[in-house]
Amino acid sequence: MLSWLGVTQARLFKCDFCGREVPRVRRIALDRGYDRLGQRHAVRYACDACSRSKEAERVHPVDASPKPL
């Protein structure tokens, strides 16, 4: 959150897949049977909807639901 003169504004990020501006994006780069860390590729970030869609297309989807730390 950014604050200026007492006005709080959430920082928005742009989804690299659909182009929407959202408060949170994610990137899955490493999972069982999926490794993007050792390959040259364009780093792209996805909104929740695009991330879920991409995971559903993968053979071994991961649980990307937000969980508290």
Secondary structure, 3 states (H helix, E strand, C coil): CEEECCEEECCCEECCCCCCEECCCECCCEECCEECCCCCCCCCCECHHHHHHHHHHCCCCCCCCCCCC
